[in-house]
Protein backbone atom coordinates (compact mmCIF):
# COMPACT_ATOMS: atom_id res chain seq x y z
CA UNK A 1 0.00 0.00 0.00
CA UNK A 2 2.74 2.42 1.04
CA UNK A 3 4.66 1.52 -2.09
CA UNK A 4 1.83 2.41 -4.47
CA UNK A 5 1.17 5.66 -2.63
CA UNK A 6 4.72 6.80 -3.34
CA UNK A 7 4.10 6.56 -7.06
CA UNK A 8 1.17 8.95 -7.10
CA UNK A 9 2.60 12.38 -7.87
CA UNK A 10 -0.63 14.18 -7.03
CA UNK A 11 -3.43 12.91 -4.85
CA UNK A 12 -6.28 15.00 -3.50
CA UNK A 13 -8.12 13.61 -0.50
CA UNK A 14 -11.51 14.96 0.52
CA UNK A 15 -10.36 18.49 -0.23
CA UNK A 16 -12.55 21.46 0.58
CA UNK A 17 -11.46 24.83 -0.66
CA UNK A 18 -12.71 28.18 0.56
CA UNK A 19 -11.71 31.82 0.48
CA UNK A 20 -12.61 33.12 3.90
CA UNK A 21 -16.24 32.12 4.28
CA UNK A 22 -16.86 31.58 0.57
CA UNK A 23 -16.95 27.91 -0.35
CA UNK A 24 -15.25 27.19 -3.67
CA UNK A 25 -15.34 23.40 -4.01
CA UNK A 26 -15.93 20.61 -1.56
CA UNK A 27 -15.10 16.93 -1.11
CA UNK A 28 -12.73 16.69 -4.05
CA UNK A 29 -11.09 13.30 -4.21
CA UNK A 30 -8.88 12.10 -7.05
CA UNK A 31 -5.45 10.72 -7.95
CA UNK A 32 -3.18 11.62 -10.81
CA UNK A 33 -0.95 8.58 -11.38
CA UNK A 34 2.52 8.95 -12.85
CA UNK A 35 2.56 9.71 -16.56
CA UNK A 36 -1.08 10.72 -16.75
CA UNK A 37 -2.26 13.92 -18.38
CA UNK A 38 -5.12 15.08 -16.21
CA UNK A 39 -7.35 17.84 -17.49
CA UNK A 40 -9.35 19.94 -15.06
CA UNK A 41 -12.51 21.25 -16.70
CA UNK A 42 -15.42 23.38 -15.60
CA UNK A 43 -17.16 26.66 -16.24
CA UNK A 44 -15.39 29.90 -15.48
CA UNK A 45 -15.32 30.64 -11.78
CA UNK A 46 -15.80 27.07 -10.62
CA UNK A 47 -12.47 27.01 -8.84
CA UNK A 48 -10.12 25.38 -11.32
CA UNK A 49 -7.31 27.82 -10.74
CA UNK A 50 -7.94 27.67 -7.02
CA UNK A 51 -7.57 23.91 -7.14
CA UNK A 52 -4.26 24.38 -8.91
CA UNK A 53 -3.13 26.87 -6.27
CA UNK A 54 -3.90 24.27 -3.61
CA UNK A 55 -2.00 21.52 -5.39
CA UNK A 56 1.10 23.65 -5.93
CA UNK A 57 1.13 24.86 -2.36
CA UNK A 58 0.05 28.49 -2.71
CA UNK A 59 -3.21 28.10 -0.81
CA UNK A 60 -3.89 25.92 2.22
CA UNK A 61 -6.93 23.65 2.16
CA UNK A 62 -9.92 24.51 4.33
CA UNK A 63 -10.08 20.82 5.08
CA UNK A 64 -8.77 17.63 3.50
CA UNK A 65 -5.34 16.83 2.16
CA UNK A 66 -3.15 17.37 -0.85
CA UNK A 67 -0.67 14.50 -1.16
CA UNK A 68 2.36 14.75 -3.39
CA UNK A 69 4.20 11.44 -3.78
CA UNK A 70 2.42 10.35 -0.65
CA UNK A 71 3.55 13.35 1.39
CA UNK A 72 0.96 15.74 2.77
CA UNK A 73 1.95 19.10 1.33
CA UNK A 74 0.59 20.96 4.34
CA UNK A 75 1.79 18.61 7.01
CA UNK A 76 5.42 17.83 6.33
CA UNK A 77 8.89 19.13 7.12
CA UNK A 78 10.09 22.25 5.40
CA UNK A 79 12.67 20.20 3.55
CA UNK A 80 10.04 17.87 2.12
CA UNK A 81 7.88 20.86 1.23
CA UNK A 82 10.71 22.52 -0.70
CA UNK A 83 11.55 19.29 -2.44
CA UNK A 84 7.97 18.90 -3.60
CA UNK A 85 7.87 22.48 -4.86
CA UNK A 86 11.10 22.01 -6.79
CA UNK A 87 9.78 18.91 -8.50
CA UNK A 88 6.84 20.86 -9.93
CA UNK A 89 6.97 23.12 -12.94
CA UNK A 90 4.19 25.64 -13.24
CA UNK A 91 3.02 27.61 -16.23
CA UNK A 92 0.86 30.52 -15.15
CA UNK A 93 -1.95 31.94 -17.22
CA UNK A 94 -0.02 34.90 -18.54
CA UNK A 95 3.47 33.49 -18.19
CA UNK A 96 4.33 35.36 -14.98
CA UNK A 97 7.81 36.08 -16.21
CA UNK A 98 9.98 38.30 -14.07
CA UNK A 99 9.94 41.51 -16.02
CA UNK A 100 13.30 42.82 -14.94
CA UNK A 101 15.09 39.80 -16.42
CA UNK A 102 15.60 38.61 -19.98
CA UNK A 103 14.00 35.37 -21.10
CA UNK A 104 17.29 33.51 -20.75
CA UNK A 105 17.75 34.89 -17.24
CA UNK A 106 14.21 33.86 -16.37
CA UNK A 107 14.95 30.28 -17.36
CA UNK A 108 18.38 30.37 -15.76
CA UNK A 109 17.25 31.57 -12.33
CA UNK A 110 15.91 28.22 -11.00
CA UNK A 111 18.96 26.46 -12.43
CA UNK A 112 21.33 28.90 -10.73
CA UNK A 113 19.46 28.65 -7.45
CA UNK A 114 18.93 24.91 -7.22
CA UNK A 115 21.71 23.21 -9.21
CA UNK A 116 25.49 23.38 -9.29
CA UNK A 117 25.80 23.32 -13.05
CA UNK A 118 28.48 25.49 -14.61
CA UNK A 119 27.49 28.83 -16.12
CA UNK A 120 28.25 27.56 -19.61
CA UNK A 121 26.06 24.50 -19.09
CA UNK A 122 23.22 26.65 -17.74
CA UNK A 123 23.48 28.90 -20.77
CA UNK A 124 23.21 25.91 -23.07
CA UNK A 125 20.26 24.48 -21.17
CA UNK A 126 18.47 27.82 -21.40
CA UNK A 127 19.07 27.95 -25.12
CA UNK A 128 17.80 24.41 -25.53
CA UNK A 129 14.69 24.94 -23.40
CA UNK A 130 13.83 28.12 -25.26
CA UNK A 131 14.26 26.31 -28.59
CA UNK A 132 12.01 23.58 -27.33
CA UNK A 133 9.16 26.06 -27.00
CA UNK A 134 9.98 27.70 -30.31
CA UNK A 135 11.84 30.71 -28.96
CA UNK A 136 15.29 29.94 -30.30
CA UNK A 137 17.42 33.07 -30.39
CA UNK A 138 15.07 35.14 -28.19
CA UNK A 139 17.00 34.67 -24.95
CA UNK A 140 18.18 38.27 -24.84
CA UNK A 141 14.72 39.82 -25.00
CA UNK A 142 12.80 41.21 -22.06
CA UNK A 143 9.24 40.04 -21.35
CA UNK A 144 7.89 43.50 -22.18
CA UNK A 145 9.35 43.22 -25.67
CA UNK A 146 7.48 40.09 -26.73
CA UNK A 147 3.90 39.12 -27.42
CA UNK A 148 1.56 37.41 -24.99
CA UNK A 149 1.87 34.05 -26.74
CA UNK A 150 5.64 34.25 -26.65
CA UNK A 151 5.53 35.13 -22.96
CA UNK A 152 3.47 32.04 -22.32
CA UNK A 153 5.94 29.86 -24.16
CA UNK A 154 8.85 31.42 -22.32
CA UNK A 155 6.97 30.70 -19.10
CA UNK A 156 6.81 27.08 -20.16
CA UNK A 157 10.54 27.02 -20.81
CA UNK A 158 11.05 28.34 -17.28
CA UNK A 159 8.64 25.79 -15.85
CA UNK A 160 10.66 23.03 -17.50
CA UNK A 161 14.02 24.37 -16.41
CA UNK A 162 14.55 21.91 -13.57
CA UNK A 163 13.15 18.89 -15.44
CA UNK A 164 10.17 18.68 -13.08
CA UNK A 165 8.42 15.39 -12.62
CA UNK A 166 5.03 17.11 -12.47
CA UNK A 167 3.99 19.93 -14.74
CA UNK A 168 1.03 22.20 -14.09
CA UNK A 169 -0.51 24.32 -16.79
CA UNK A 170 -3.07 27.03 -16.19
CA UNK A 171 -4.88 27.51 -19.50
CA UNK A 172 -1.80 26.90 -21.61
CA UNK A 173 -3.33 27.35 -25.04
CA UNK A 174 -5.48 30.39 -24.28
CA UNK A 175 -4.13 33.24 -26.35
CA UNK A 176 -2.02 31.04 -28.59
CA UNK A 177 -2.57 30.74 -32.31
CA UNK A 178 -3.79 27.29 -33.43
CA UNK A 179 -0.38 26.29 -34.74
CA UNK A 180 1.41 27.22 -31.53
CA UNK A 181 -1.34 25.58 -29.49
CA UNK A 182 -0.90 22.42 -31.52
CA UNK A 183 2.86 22.52 -31.02
CA UNK A 184 2.33 23.00 -27.31
CA UNK A 185 0.09 19.92 -27.21
CA UNK A 186 2.78 17.94 -28.99
CA UNK A 187 5.39 19.21 -26.60
CA UNK A 188 3.29 18.19 -23.61
CA UNK A 189 2.83 14.70 -25.04
CA UNK A 190 6.52 14.49 -25.81
CA UNK A 191 7.52 15.57 -22.32
CA UNK A 192 5.34 12.89 -20.87
CA UNK A 193 6.65 10.25 -23.22
CA UNK A 194 10.34 11.04 -23.02
CA UNK A 195 10.70 12.20 -19.44
CA UNK A 196 7.76 10.43 -17.88
CA UNK A 197 6.34 13.71 -16.64
CA UNK A 198 2.93 13.86 -15.03
CA UNK A 199 0.80 16.73 -16.25
CA UNK A 200 -2.15 18.57 -14.74
CA UNK A 201 -3.81 21.01 -17.11
CA UNK A 202 -6.57 23.52 -16.71
CA UNK A 203 -8.02 24.19 -20.10
CA UNK A 204 -11.17 24.96 -22.06
CA UNK A 205 -9.73 24.10 -25.44
CA UNK A 206 -11.75 21.08 -26.52
CA UNK A 207 -9.38 20.24 -29.35
CA UNK A 208 -6.52 20.19 -26.94
CA UNK A 209 -8.50 18.21 -24.35
CA UNK A 210 -9.28 15.42 -26.80
CA UNK A 211 -5.74 15.35 -28.18
CA UNK A 212 -3.79 15.03 -25.00
CA UNK A 213 -5.93 14.16 -21.99
CA UNK A 214 -5.73 10.68 -20.57
CA UNK A 215 -8.01 11.53 -17.68
CA UNK A 216 -10.16 14.44 -16.64
CA UNK A 217 -12.30 15.83 -13.89
CA UNK A 218 -15.18 18.26 -14.19
CA UNK A 219 -15.78 20.78 -11.41
CA UNK A 220 -19.31 22.06 -11.12
CA UNK A 221 -19.82 25.68 -10.09
CA UNK A 222 -23.36 25.17 -8.79
CA UNK A 223 -23.11 22.10 -6.57
CA UNK A 224 -19.47 22.97 -5.85
CA UNK A 225 -18.43 19.36 -6.37
CA UNK A 226 -16.64 17.19 -8.89
CA UNK A 227 -19.45 15.82 -11.06
CA UNK A 228 -17.55 13.80 -13.67
CA UNK A 229 -14.32 11.90 -13.92
CA UNK A 230 -12.68 9.90 -16.67
CA UNK A 231 -11.33 9.95 -20.19
CA UNK A 232 -12.91 13.01 -21.86
CA UNK A 233 -13.41 11.10 -25.12
CA UNK A 234 -15.61 8.67 -23.25
CA UNK A 235 -17.29 11.36 -21.17
CA UNK A 236 -18.28 13.16 -24.35
CA UNK A 237 -20.37 10.17 -25.44
CA UNK A 238 -21.55 8.52 -22.31
CA UNK A 239 -21.29 10.80 -19.30
CA UNK A 240 -24.49 10.52 -17.25
CA UNK A 241 -24.40 14.23 -16.46
CA UNK A 242 -25.91 16.24 -19.28
CA UNK A 243 -23.96 19.39 -18.47
CA UNK A 244 -20.64 17.65 -18.98
CA UNK A 245 -21.75 16.15 -22.30
CA UNK A 246 -22.86 19.58 -23.46
CA UNK A 247 -19.58 21.12 -22.36
CA UNK A 248 -17.57 18.53 -24.24
CA UNK A 249 -19.77 18.68 -27.34
CA UNK A 250 -19.92 22.46 -27.29
CA UNK A 251 -23.72 22.51 -27.23
CA UNK A 252 -26.00 24.93 -25.50
CA UNK B 1 32.97 12.70 -10.70
CA UNK B 2 29.94 13.54 -12.74
CA UNK B 3 32.24 14.09 -15.71
CA UNK B 4 33.25 10.46 -15.80
CA UNK B 5 29.66 9.31 -15.80
CA UNK B 6 28.73 10.60 -19.22
CA UNK B 7 31.14 9.39 -21.83
CA UNK B 8 31.37 10.14 -25.53
CA UNK B 9 33.87 8.68 -27.90
CA UNK B 10 34.47 9.91 -31.42
CA UNK B 11 35.82 7.63 -34.11
CA UNK B 12 36.14 8.19 -37.81
CA UNK B 13 34.54 5.55 -39.97
CA UNK B 14 35.86 4.46 -43.34
CA UNK B 15 33.31 6.47 -45.28
CA UNK B 16 34.43 9.68 -43.60
CA UNK B 17 31.63 9.87 -41.01
CA UNK B 18 32.20 10.80 -37.42
CA UNK B 19 30.73 8.16 -35.17
CA UNK B 20 30.06 9.39 -31.65
CA UNK B 21 29.37 6.65 -29.14
CA UNK B 22 27.63 7.71 -25.94
CA UNK B 23 27.55 5.76 -22.72
CA UNK B 24 27.01 6.19 -19.02
CA UNK B 25 24.55 8.35 -17.12
CA UNK B 26 23.55 11.49 -19.02
CA UNK B 27 21.96 13.31 -16.14
CA UNK B 28 24.33 16.10 -15.27
CA UNK B 29 24.61 18.83 -17.88
CA UNK B 30 28.09 19.93 -18.82
CA UNK B 31 29.12 22.58 -21.27
CA UNK B 32 29.23 21.32 -24.82
CA UNK B 33 32.80 20.30 -25.65
CA UNK B 34 34.04 22.84 -28.17
CA UNK B 35 35.98 21.66 -31.16
CA UNK B 36 34.32 18.28 -31.14
CA UNK B 37 33.93 18.40 -34.92
CA UNK B 38 37.15 20.15 -35.81
CA UNK B 39 37.97 17.82 -38.64
CA UNK B 40 35.91 17.78 -41.77
CA UNK B 41 33.48 14.89 -41.75
CA UNK B 42 30.97 13.69 -44.28
CA UNK B 43 28.36 13.36 -41.58
CA UNK B 44 27.84 12.53 -37.95
CA UNK B 45 26.22 9.45 -36.51
CA UNK B 46 25.45 9.18 -32.80
CA UNK B 47 25.29 5.73 -31.34
CA UNK B 48 24.07 4.35 -28.08
CA UNK B 49 26.96 2.47 -26.52
CA UNK B 50 25.17 1.88 -23.26
CA UNK B 51 23.37 4.98 -22.09
CA UNK B 52 21.95 4.16 -18.69
CA UNK B 53 19.91 7.12 -17.54
CA UNK B 54 19.33 10.39 -19.32
CA UNK B 55 17.50 13.66 -19.01
CA UNK B 56 17.92 17.18 -20.32
CA UNK B 57 21.70 16.72 -20.29
CA UNK B 58 21.52 14.32 -23.23
CA UNK B 59 18.98 16.44 -25.08
CA UNK B 60 21.17 19.52 -24.67
CA UNK B 61 24.21 17.64 -25.94
CA UNK B 62 22.34 16.41 -29.01
CA UNK B 63 20.78 19.84 -29.53
CA UNK B 64 24.19 21.50 -29.56
CA UNK B 65 25.63 18.74 -31.75
CA UNK B 66 22.87 19.19 -34.28
CA UNK B 67 23.37 22.95 -34.31
CA UNK B 68 27.07 22.40 -34.94
CA UNK B 69 26.21 20.04 -37.81
CA UNK B 70 23.80 22.57 -39.27
CA UNK B 71 26.53 25.18 -39.16
CA UNK B 72 28.88 22.91 -41.11
CA UNK B 73 25.90 21.74 -43.20
CA UNK B 74 26.54 18.05 -42.65
CA UNK B 75 23.91 15.50 -41.76
CA UNK B 76 23.36 14.17 -38.28
CA UNK B 77 21.91 10.74 -37.75
CA UNK B 78 20.57 9.94 -34.33
CA UNK B 79 18.52 6.84 -34.97
CA UNK B 80 20.55 5.11 -32.32
CA UNK B 81 19.47 7.57 -29.64
CA UNK B 82 16.72 6.92 -27.14
CA UNK B 83 13.51 7.72 -28.99
CA UNK B 84 12.40 10.48 -26.66
CA UNK B 85 15.68 12.36 -26.80
CA UNK B 86 15.78 12.37 -30.58
CA UNK B 87 12.20 13.58 -30.72
CA UNK B 88 12.82 16.35 -28.21
CA UNK B 89 15.72 17.59 -30.29
CA UNK B 90 13.59 17.46 -33.43
CA UNK B 91 10.90 19.41 -31.63
CA UNK B 92 13.34 22.01 -30.41
CA UNK B 93 14.46 22.60 -33.98
CA UNK B 94 10.96 22.70 -35.43
CA UNK B 95 10.75 26.48 -35.20
CA UNK B 96 13.68 28.24 -36.87
CA UNK B 97 15.64 30.52 -34.59
CA UNK B 98 14.58 34.12 -34.81
CA UNK B 99 17.30 36.43 -35.87
CA UNK B 100 16.80 39.41 -33.66
CA UNK B 101 19.18 42.20 -34.40
CA UNK B 102 19.57 43.69 -31.01
CA UNK B 103 22.45 46.07 -31.14
CA UNK B 104 24.94 45.43 -28.41
CA UNK B 105 27.22 48.27 -29.48
CA UNK B 106 27.94 50.90 -26.90
CA UNK B 107 26.74 54.17 -28.42
CA UNK B 108 29.08 57.09 -28.84
CA UNK B 109 29.27 59.71 -26.09
CA UNK B 110 27.63 62.41 -28.22
CA UNK B 111 24.94 60.00 -29.28
CA UNK B 112 24.17 59.33 -25.63
CA UNK B 113 24.23 63.02 -24.83
CA UNK B 114 21.89 63.77 -27.72
CA UNK B 115 19.50 61.01 -26.75
CA UNK B 116 19.50 62.19 -23.17
CA UNK B 117 18.83 65.78 -24.24
CA UNK B 118 16.05 64.68 -26.56
CA UNK B 119 14.59 62.53 -23.81
CA UNK B 120 14.57 65.47 -21.41
CA UNK B 121 13.01 67.73 -24.05
CA UNK B 122 10.37 65.09 -24.81
CA UNK B 123 9.47 64.59 -21.17
CA UNK B 124 9.19 68.38 -20.71
CA UNK B 125 6.84 68.47 -23.68
CA UNK B 126 4.85 65.59 -22.24
CA UNK B 127 4.61 67.46 -18.95
CA UNK B 128 3.39 70.64 -20.65
CA UNK B 129 0.92 68.69 -22.76
CA UNK B 130 -0.31 66.97 -19.64
CA UNK B 131 -0.87 70.28 -17.85
CA UNK B 132 -2.72 71.53 -20.92
CA UNK B 133 -4.98 68.49 -20.98
CA UNK B 134 -5.60 68.84 -17.29
CA UNK B 135 -6.59 72.51 -17.70
CA UNK B 136 -8.88 71.51 -20.53
CA UNK B 137 -10.52 68.83 -18.44
CA UNK B 138 -10.90 71.34 -15.62
CA UNK B 139 -12.67 73.62 -18.08
CA UNK B 140 -14.95 70.69 -19.00
CA UNK B 141 -15.61 70.17 -15.32
CA UNK B 142 -16.62 73.81 -14.86
CA UNK B 143 -19.01 73.49 -17.76
CA UNK B 144 -20.33 70.32 -16.18
CA UNK B 145 -19.23 68.06 -18.99
CA UNK B 146 -16.28 66.26 -17.49
CA UNK B 147 -16.41 62.48 -17.44
CA UNK B 148 -15.52 62.21 -13.82
CA UNK B 149 -17.34 60.69 -10.88
CA UNK B 150 -17.63 62.74 -7.70
CA UNK B 151 -17.54 59.52 -5.68
CA UNK B 152 -13.95 59.09 -6.89
CA UNK B 153 -13.13 62.58 -5.67
CA UNK B 154 -14.65 61.71 -2.32
CA UNK B 155 -12.67 58.46 -2.08
CA UNK B 156 -9.47 60.29 -2.94
CA UNK B 157 -10.29 62.96 -0.35
CA UNK B 158 -10.59 60.28 2.32
CA UNK B 159 -7.29 58.76 1.24
CA UNK B 160 -5.41 62.04 0.99
CA UNK B 161 -7.00 63.78 3.96
CA UNK B 162 -8.10 62.00 7.15
CA UNK B 163 -5.90 59.01 6.52
CA UNK B 164 -2.82 61.22 6.29
CA UNK B 165 -3.66 63.20 9.39
CA UNK B 166 -1.75 61.09 11.87
CA UNK B 167 1.56 61.01 10.04
CA UNK B 168 1.34 64.70 9.15
CA UNK B 169 0.67 65.70 12.74
CA UNK B 170 3.43 63.47 14.07
CA UNK B 171 5.95 65.01 11.69
CA UNK B 172 4.58 68.50 12.38
CA UNK B 173 4.92 68.08 16.13
CA UNK B 174 8.47 66.79 15.85
CA UNK B 175 9.39 69.60 13.45
CA UNK B 176 8.15 72.20 15.95
CA UNK B 177 10.10 70.47 18.68
CA UNK B 178 13.31 70.26 16.67
CA UNK B 179 13.09 73.80 15.34
CA UNK B 180 12.64 75.16 18.87
CA UNK B 181 15.54 73.10 20.21
CA UNK B 182 17.93 74.22 17.50
CA UNK B 183 16.68 77.81 17.78
CA UNK B 184 17.25 77.80 21.50
CA UNK B 185 21.02 77.50 21.06
CA UNK B 186 21.75 80.91 19.46
CA UNK B 187 18.82 82.57 21.26
CA UNK B 188 20.37 81.64 24.59
CA UNK B 189 23.59 83.48 23.64
CA UNK B 190 21.61 86.68 23.43
CA UNK B 191 19.35 85.88 26.38
CA UNK B 192 16.51 86.20 23.92
CA UNK B 193 14.76 82.91 24.72
CA UNK B 194 11.35 84.42 24.27
CA UNK B 195 12.03 84.89 20.56
CA UNK B 196 11.72 81.16 20.13
CA UNK B 197 7.99 81.83 19.82
CA UNK B 198 8.62 84.16 16.87
CA UNK B 199 10.95 81.62 15.31
CA UNK B 200 8.34 78.90 15.57
CA UNK B 201 5.54 81.21 14.50
CA UNK B 202 7.21 82.49 11.37
CA UNK B 203 9.26 79.38 10.63
CA UNK B 204 6.48 76.85 11.04
CA UNK B 205 3.59 78.79 9.54
CA UNK B 206 5.45 80.19 6.62
CA UNK B 207 7.73 77.34 5.65
CA UNK B 208 8.44 74.28 7.75
CA UNK B 209 4.91 72.98 8.22
CA UNK B 210 4.11 73.17 4.54
CA UNK B 211 7.44 71.75 3.41
CA UNK B 212 7.15 68.80 5.78
CA UNK B 213 3.52 68.20 4.83
CA UNK B 214 4.51 68.38 1.18
CA UNK B 215 7.33 65.90 1.66
CA UNK B 216 5.12 63.47 3.53
CA UNK B 217 2.36 63.75 0.99
CA UNK B 218 4.77 63.34 -1.93
CA UNK B 219 6.05 60.12 -0.38
CA UNK B 220 2.68 58.92 0.74
CA UNK B 221 0.17 60.06 -1.83
CA UNK B 222 2.20 61.12 -4.87
CA UNK B 223 4.01 57.78 -4.95
CA UNK B 224 0.71 55.97 -4.46
CA UNK B 225 -0.76 57.80 -7.47
CA UNK B 226 2.19 56.79 -9.62
CA UNK B 227 2.04 53.17 -8.49
CA UNK B 228 -1.73 52.94 -8.86
CA UNK B 229 -1.95 54.52 -12.30
CA UNK B 230 1.21 52.69 -13.38
CA UNK B 231 -0.32 49.33 -12.47
CA UNK B 232 -3.49 50.35 -14.30
CA UNK B 233 -1.34 51.02 -17.33
CA UNK B 234 0.28 47.58 -17.03
CA UNK B 235 -3.15 45.93 -16.76
CA UNK B 236 -4.39 47.82 -19.82
CA UNK B 237 -7.04 49.49 -17.68
CA UNK B 238 -6.05 52.91 -19.01
CA UNK B 239 -6.27 51.61 -22.57
CA UNK B 240 -9.77 50.39 -21.77
CA UNK B 241 -10.77 53.89 -20.68
CA UNK B 242 -9.22 55.54 -23.70
CA UNK B 243 -10.77 53.12 -26.15
CA UNK B 244 -14.18 53.97 -24.71
CA UNK B 245 -13.52 57.61 -25.34
CA UNK B 246 -13.08 58.43 -21.67
CA UNK B 247 -10.08 60.63 -21.13
CA UNK B 248 -7.91 59.11 -18.40
CA UNK B 249 -6.89 62.65 -17.51
CA UNK B 250 -10.49 63.56 -16.73
CA UNK B 251 -11.43 60.28 -15.18
CA UNK B 252 -8.32 59.44 -13.18
CA UNK B 253 -6.15 62.50 -12.81
CA UNK B 254 -8.71 65.22 -12.23
CA UNK B 255 -10.28 63.64 -9.11
CA UNK B 256 -6.85 63.14 -7.61
CA UNK B 257 -5.71 66.68 -8.30
CA UNK B 258 -8.96 68.08 -6.90
CA UNK B 259 -8.84 65.88 -3.81
CA UNK B 260 -5.24 66.66 -2.97
CA UNK B 261 -5.67 70.38 -3.65
CA UNK B 262 -8.64 70.48 -1.30
CA UNK B 263 -6.95 68.51 1.44
CA UNK B 264 -3.43 69.92 1.48
CA UNK B 265 -4.33 73.34 3.02
CA UNK B 266 -6.18 71.56 5.83
CA UNK B 267 -3.31 69.20 6.48
CA UNK B 268 -0.93 72.14 6.39
CA UNK B 269 -3.09 74.13 8.82
CA UNK B 270 -3.17 71.14 11.10
CA UNK B 271 0.60 70.78 10.92
CA UNK B 272 0.89 74.52 11.72
CA UNK B 273 -1.11 74.16 14.90
CA UNK B 274 0.58 70.99 16.03
CA UNK B 275 4.02 72.40 15.18
CA UNK B 276 3.37 75.52 17.24
CA UNK B 277 2.32 73.27 20.12
CA UNK B 278 5.53 71.28 19.68
CA UNK B 279 7.55 74.49 19.90
CA UNK B 280 5.60 75.49 22.96
CA UNK B 281 6.50 72.23 24.69
CA UNK B 282 10.18 73.09 24.28
CA UNK B 283 9.64 76.73 25.23
CA UNK B 284 7.79 75.86 28.42
CA UNK B 285 9.58 72.75 29.64
CA UNK B 286 13.09 73.35 28.34
CA UNK B 287 13.55 77.10 28.11
CA UNK B 288 11.48 78.17 31.10
CA UNK B 289 8.95 80.39 29.32
CA UNK B 290 5.36 80.51 30.46
CA UNK B 291 2.77 79.52 27.93
CA UNK B 292 1.25 82.99 28.08
CA UNK B 293 4.59 84.57 27.26
CA UNK B 294 5.03 82.19 24.35
CA UNK B 295 1.59 82.91 23.02
CA UNK B 296 1.87 86.70 23.36
CA UNK B 297 5.28 86.83 21.75
CA UNK B 298 3.99 84.76 18.88
CA UNK B 299 0.89 86.83 18.28
CA UNK B 300 2.93 90.03 18.43
CA UNK B 301 5.49 88.99 15.86
CA UNK B 302 3.63 86.64 13.56
CA UNK B 303 1.31 88.07 10.96
CA UNK B 304 -1.68 86.53 9.27
CA UNK B 305 0.27 86.80 6.03
CA UNK B 306 2.76 84.21 7.30
CA UNK B 307 -0.07 81.76 7.68
CA UNK B 308 -1.55 82.67 4.30
CA UNK B 309 1.79 82.29 2.51
CA UNK B 310 2.10 78.81 4.01
CA UNK B 311 -1.40 77.84 2.96
CA UNK B 312 -0.90 79.24 -0.53
CA UNK B 313 2.31 77.25 -0.85
CA UNK B 314 0.46 74.11 0.23
CA UNK B 315 -2.01 74.52 -2.64
CA UNK B 316 0.86 74.87 -5.12
CA UNK B 317 2.48 71.78 -3.61
CA UNK B 318 -0.73 69.79 -3.87
CA UNK B 319 -1.02 70.48 -7.59
CA UNK B 320 2.66 69.67 -8.16
CA UNK B 321 2.58 66.41 -6.19
CA UNK B 322 -0.61 65.18 -7.83
CA UNK B 323 0.67 66.15 -11.27
CA UNK B 324 4.07 64.48 -10.86
CA UNK B 325 2.52 61.30 -9.48
CA UNK B 326 -0.17 61.07 -12.15
CA UNK B 327 2.10 61.91 -15.11
CA UNK B 328 4.62 59.26 -14.11
CA UNK B 329 1.85 56.74 -13.55
CA UNK B 330 0.10 57.33 -16.85
CA UNK B 331 3.37 57.38 -18.80
CA UNK B 332 4.43 54.12 -17.15
CA UNK B 333 5.73 51.23 -19.26
CA UNK B 334 4.23 47.78 -19.44
CA UNK B 335 6.13 45.84 -16.79
CA UNK B 336 6.39 45.63 -13.03
CA UNK B 337 9.88 47.02 -13.43
CA UNK B 338 8.55 50.20 -14.96
CA UNK B 339 6.01 50.66 -12.16
CA UNK B 340 8.98 50.85 -9.80
CA UNK B 341 10.68 53.38 -12.06
CA UNK B 342 7.47 55.41 -12.30
CA UNK B 343 7.13 55.54 -8.53
CA UNK B 344 10.76 56.49 -8.03
CA UNK B 345 10.69 59.24 -10.61
CA UNK B 346 7.36 60.53 -9.27
CA UNK B 347 8.97 60.93 -5.86
CA UNK B 348 12.14 62.51 -7.18
CA UNK B 349 10.44 64.92 -9.54
CA UNK B 350 7.83 66.00 -7.04
CA UNK B 351 10.48 66.69 -4.39
CA UNK B 352 12.54 68.68 -6.87
CA UNK B 353 9.43 70.63 -7.87
CA UNK B 354 8.61 71.31 -4.22
CA UNK B 355 12.04 72.72 -3.50
CA UNK B 356 12.05 74.90 -6.62
CA UNK B 357 8.54 76.15 -5.88
CA UNK B 358 9.47 76.93 -2.29
CA UNK B 359 12.48 78.92 -3.45
CA UNK B 360 10.46 80.93 -5.95
CA UNK B 361 7.60 81.63 -3.54
CA UNK B 362 9.96 82.59 -0.70
CA UNK B 363 11.99 85.00 -2.81
CA UNK B 364 8.88 86.65 -4.25
CA UNK B 365 6.97 86.98 -1.00
CA UNK B 366 9.92 88.23 1.04
CA UNK B 367 10.78 90.81 -1.60
CA UNK B 368 7.21 91.97 -1.86
CA UNK B 369 7.13 92.11 1.91
CA UNK B 370 4.08 89.87 2.07
Interface residues (C-beta under 8 A of the other chain):
Chain A: X99 X100 X117 X118 X120 X121 X122 X124 X125 X127 X128 X129 X131 X132 X134 X135 X136 X137 X138 X140 X141 X142 X143 X144 X163 X183 X186 X187 X190 X193 X194 X195
Chain B: X28 X29 X30 X31 X32 X55 X56 X59 X60 X63 X64 X82 X83 X84 X85 X87 X88 X91 X92 X93 X94 X95 X96 X97 X98 X99 X100 X102 X333 X334 X335 X336 X337 X338
